[in-house]
Amino acid sequence: MRHSIAAFAILASCLGAGACSASANLPFQVTPMADFEQPWALAFLPDGDLLVTGMRGTLNVYRGGEVHEITGVPDVVFGGQGGLGDVVLHPDFADNQVVYLSYAEPGEGGNAGAAVARATLERHEAGGGRLADLEVIWRQAPKVGGRGHYGHRLAFGPDGYLWISSGDRQEMQPAQDMQGNLGKIVRLHDDGRVPDDNPFAERGGVTAQIWSLGHRNPLGIVFDDDGRLWEHEMGPRDGDELNLIQRGANYGWPEVSNGRHYSGRSIPDHSDGDGFTAPVASWTPVISPSSFIIYRGDAFPEWRGSGFISGLSSQSLVRIAFDGDTAREAERFSMGARIRAVAEGPDGALWVLEDGRRGAPGRLLRLDPLP
C-alpha cells in the first residue's frame, strides 16, 4: 500500500544573483512507490515502465507497483562512488530498443575507469527482460586507482549525438591533460565514433572525443529547449558549479575553483581574464548535485522550463530558473534524505530516487501536485 509522506519544510536558499522563494510546506504530494538497494539512475520507457540502475550492478524495471530484474548487465567495479551508473534510451528506442549504460569497469593492477555500453533491451511478458548484444563504445582513459569521481552521466542532444560527463577520478590534473579524457565533457556518435566537427577532432585519438575540459566531478548534463547544454559538478570543499557548456571551453579545474581543497589549502577563485570559463552559478555551502533535468510537463505548469537538481548532502530538490544564458537557484525543497536522481514521468509527475546508503534502501518517490 502506498502512503503519502508528511510535507517537510522548504529550506530557502539564495544565491548572490537573486532572491529565492520560501514556503511553509512542500508544494507537492510525496508518495513512496518502491525500495531499491543503492539506486543510481532512472529512465522511463515509452510504455511508462521505469528502468532503475543499482550501484552493485543491478538493472530493474518498475512496472505497475512491482520490480522485475533485467539480466545481462556487465560486471562492475563496486565500491566508493563506483558501480553501475546511468541509463538512457537511444533517441530511436521505440524502433530499435537500444539502451545505454555507464559503469565502473575494472582495469589492470586494481585500476578502474568509467565505461559506456549499449545493448538491445529484450522484455519478457512477465515484466523483466535481458540485455542482448552488449557492446562497450567508450572508456575513460587512462584507468587509475581509487573509486571516486567517475562522473559518467549520459545524455542525447537534439542533434542525436551522445554526450558523456567524465570525472577527474580524484586525480585533479588530468582535467587539464588533453591526452586523456578524464575531467572532460565528451561528444560522440551513438555508436562511439568521434564526430568530425568536434573542437579537437584534428588531433585524433582520445583528444578528438573532447568537447570541453577542466571539470571535476560532473554528475548532471541536460539540454534546454534552445539546444544549450547545461552541466553541474561537485566542487571540492565548497564551490559546487552550474555551467553553460561551450564548444572547446576550459572550466578551470583544478587551476581555479570557487571552493578550496579538503586540506584547507586555497585555490584561486574564478576571475575575469583568468583564461577559464566561470560557472553561471555556484554554491557555498555545497548542495552536492547528483542529477539534472529540465521540466517540460503539464502537471506543474508553473515550473515548465525550470531545471531540477537532486542534492545529496543538501538532502534536497533544487529548482533552477533559466534566463537565456544565465541561471539561478529559485527554490529548494527539503526532502529529508539524500536524493540521488530526479526524472519526469510520462504524465508530468516528478520521480526521485533516495540514495540508499548505510544499509537502508533507497526509496523511489513520486511527486504530484497537491489535491
N, C-alpha and C positions, 0 to 999 in steps of 0.2 A: 504494500500500500504506500502511496506517495503522500508525504506530508510537507506543507509549506513551512519554511524556516521563518521565525520571527524576524522582522526587519531590524537591521543594525543601523546605528547612527552613521551618517555620511561624514567622513573625515574631509573637511575642507582644506584645500591647499592652494597656494598661489605661487606662480612664477613671477619673476621680475617684470615680465612683459604685460601683465594684466591681472585683474582680479578673478577669483574662482567662485563658483556658486556654492551654497551650503543649504542643507535641508535637514529637518529633524529625522526623517525616515527615508529608507530606500524607496525609490520611485518605481519599483518593480516587485513582483512576487517571485520568490525563490523556491523551486521545487526539486528535491533530490530525486534522481532518476535511476542511478546505478552506482556501484562501487568498483574501482579498478585498482590494481596494485601498481603504484608508481607510474601513473599515466603521464604521457608527454605531449601528445598532439591528437587532434581530431579533425575529421573531414567528412562532410556529408556526401552520400551517393545520390544520384538523381532520383531514386525511388524514396528518399527520405531516411534510409538506413544510415547509420553513423559508424565510420571507422575510428577506432581508438588505438593508438600505439602505447605500449608499456616498455619502460626502460630495460627491463630484464629480457626483452626480445619477444614480446607477445604482440600480436595484432588481433584485435577482436572487432566484431561488428555488433552494435547495439541495435536491436530490432524489436519493436513492439513490447518494450519492457524486459526483454531477455538479451543475454550476452552470449554470443557464439564465437568460436575460435576460427581464425584464418591460419592455415598451416603454410609451410614453405618459406617462412621468414628466414633471412640469412642469419648466421651466427654473429653475435655481437660481443664486444668487449664491455662488460657491465662493471661499473664502479665509478665513484666520484660523480662527475657530470656525464659519464659515458653510458651508452646503451643504444637501444632503438630510439630514433628521434622523430623526425617529421614524416607526414604522409600527405601527398597531394594527388589530385587526379589530373590526367592528361586533358588538355582542352577539348579533345575529341573523345572523351571517355565513353560517351553514350554509344559510340560506334566501335571503339577499339578495346575498351575495358582495361586500359593501361593505367597503372598507378605507379607512383614514385615514393621511395622510402629513403631516408637518410639514417645513418647509424655509425657507431664507433666500430672500426674494423681493426683486427689485430695486425701487427707487423713483426718484423724480426727483432729479437733481443728485448721483447717486452714492450716495444714501442706500439703506438696506435695512431690512428687518424680517422677523420670522418670519411665516409664513402656515401655515394648515392647510387641506388639501383632502381631499375624499372622492371615491371613484371606485369603479366596479364592476370587480372583477378577473375577467378572462376568461382561462381557461387553455387552452393548446394541448396536444394529446395528446403532443407531443414533450417537454413538460416546462416550457416557458416560457409566455409569455402577454402580455397587454396590459392597460392601464388604460383603461376606457371611461367616457364621461360625467363626466369630472373637473370638479369644482366647488369653488371656494375658498369656505370657510364662515367663516373667521376670519382677521384680520390684526392684527399689532401696530400700535398707534397711540400716538405718531407713529413714522414711519420716521426713522431717524437715521443718521449716519455711523458709521464703524468696522465691525469684523467680529467682535465678541465678545459674549458673554452673551446669546445668543438664548434659551437655556432650551429651550423647545418640546418638552418631554416630554408624552406623551398617556396618558390612562387613562380607561376607562369605570368608573363607580361601580356599586354594587349597585342603585342606583335607575335606571340606564340613562342618566344624564347623562354628557356628555363633559367631562373636566377637562383643562385645558391649563396648563402652567407657563410663565410668560412672564418672561424675564430682564430685567434693568435696562439691557441694552445698553451697559454700562460708563459709563452716564451718572449713576448713583447717585441723584440727587434725584427722577427720575421715579418711583422706587419708592414715594414718598410723595405723588405727584401723582394725585389722584382723577379728573383729566380725561383720563388716559391709562391704558393697560393694561400698561405696562412695569413689571417688578418685582412682578407680581401672580400669584395663582392664579385662574384663570378657570373658570366653570361655565356650560355651555351645553347646550341640547338637541342631539340627534345631527345636526340639520340646521343648526346655528349660531344658532338663535333663543335669546333670553335667557329663562330661566325666571322666572315672575312672582314666585317666592319667594326669589330671590337677595337678599342683605342690602341691596344698594343699588339695587334694581330701580326704585324710585320716582324716582330721579334721572335715569333714561333715558340714552341714548347709550352711549358706551363704558363709562361708570361702572357701568352696570347689569350688565355682564359680571362684575364683580369679586366674588370670594368672600373673598380675604384679600390683604393688601398688605405692603410692607416686605420684599420678597425681593430677593436679589442675583442669583444665577445658579442657579436651581432645576433640577436635572438628574435628579431622581427623584421620582415620585409613585406611591403604591400604597395600596390599601385592605386593611385586615386583615379577619378573618372577622367581627368585630363592627361593621363599617362605618366604622371610624375611618380617616381619611385621614392618611398619613404622607408627609413630604416631606424631602428633603435638598438642601442647596445649598452651593456653594463659598463660603467666606469670603474676605476679602481676603488679607492676609498673616497666616495662621493663622485659627483660628476657624471651620472648616467646621461646618455645623449639621445636626442631625436635629430636625425639628419635627413636632409633632402639630397639624394644621391645624384651626382652629376658625372657625366662621362669623363673618365680619366682623372678624377679629383682625388686628392690626398687629404684624409681627415685627421692626420696628425699623430695618431697613437704609435709609439709611446713618447714621441718628442714633445707633444703638448697635450694637455687634458685639463678640464675644469675640476678634476679631482687630484688626489695625491696617493702615493704608494702606501700600502698597508703598514709599512715600517714607519710611516710618518714623513718620509723624505718627500720633499716638494717636487712638483712637476710644473713647468711653465704653463700658465693658462693660455687658452686661445686668445689671440690678439690680432688686430688689424695689421696687415703687412707681414705676418709671420710665414707666409707661403703655404698655409694649410687652410682647408675649408672648415669653418667653425660650425658647431651644431646650431640648429634652428632654436632648440630649447635644451636645457639641461636641468638635472635635479640634484640638489644637495639640501637635505639628506636624500639618499637614493630611494628609488621605488623598486629596483631590481626587475626591470621589464623582461617579460618572458615570451610574449607572442603579441601579434598585431593584426587587427582587421580594420577595414573601413565599412561602416554600416550602410546598407543600401535597402533595407527592408521597410515594410509598412506598419509593423506592429508598434514601433516607436517613431512616428513620423517626425517628431521634433528633433530626433537625432540623426536623421538621414544625412549622409555625408560626413558624419563625425568619425574619428578614429577611436578604437578601443584598444587599450594596452592592458594585459594582465600583469599583475605585480606579485612578486614572491615575498620579499622582506616587508613590503608595504601592505601585504595581505589585502590587495585592493583591485578594483577595476577602474582604470583611469580613462576618462573621456577626453579626447583631443579635438579641439576646434581648429579647422584649417581656414586660411585666408590667402589663396594663391600660393606663393612660395613661403609663407610663414605659417606657424602653428603654435598653439599654446595649450596648456592643460586647462580645461574648462570645468571639470568636476572630478571628484574622486569618491568612489563608493567603497566603503569598508565592508569586506566580505568575511572577516573573522578567520581566515585561513589563507595560506599561501596559494595563489592562483597561478597555475602553470600554463593554461591555454584558454583562448576565447574563440568562438566561431558564431556565425549567423546561421540559423536554421532556415529551412525552406519557407516557413510561414512568417519569418521575421523575428522570431524569438531569439534571444541570445543564449548560448550554451557555454558553460565554463567548466574547466577541469581543475579540481584542487590538486595540490602537488602530491599528497600521499606519502609522507616520509615518516621515519621513526616508528615503523610497524603499523601505522594507521593507513587504511585505504584512502585513495583519492576519490572524492565523490564527483560524479557527473551531475551538474546542476543546470536546470532550465530556468531562464529569467523571462517572465511575461509581464505585460502591463498590469497594473493593479485593477481589480474588478471595479 
